[in-house]
Amino acid sequence: MTDNLETLFDSAETLSPRLSWMRKHGMQTMRCELSNDEDFQEWMASITYGMFAYGDTEDEALSALASKLGIKMWNES
């Protein structure tokens, strides 16, 4: 079925600048489980070799991880 869909919709994958940047740097995000802790942050960003960062929003978690890695965000020049 997948082969049929690829033939039917023969087009290159187009990623947003943000997703392209995340893929380039091997980043993933996930929403954390809810907690009763007031300091709990809902989002975690990580890279494959085990560096993590947290934030109240997905973008804040990505920003914190980019800062730890010393890289510019997708929307910075």
Residue pairs with C-beta under 8 A, 6 or more apart in sequence:
15 23
17 74
17 75
18 74
18 75
20 74
21 27
21 73
21 74
22 28
22 29
22 62
22 74
25 47
25 66
25 69
25 71
26 47
26 48
27 45
27 46
27 47
27 62
27 65
28 45
28 46
28 47
29 43
29 44
29 45
29 46
29 58
29 61
29 62
30 43
30 44
30 46
31 42
31 43
31 44
31 58
32 40
32 41
32 42
32 43
32 44
32 54
34 40
41 54
41 55
41 56
41 60
41 61
42 55
42 56
42 57
43 54
43 55
43 56
43 57
43 58
43 60
43 61
44 52
44 53
44 54
44 61
45 52
45 53
45 54
45 55
45 58
45 61
45 62
45 64
45 65
46 52
46 53
46 65
47 65
47 69
51 65
51 68
51 69
52 65
53 61
53 62
53 64
53 65
53 67
53 68
54 61
54 64
55 61
55 62
55 63
55 64
62 73
63 73
66 72
66 73
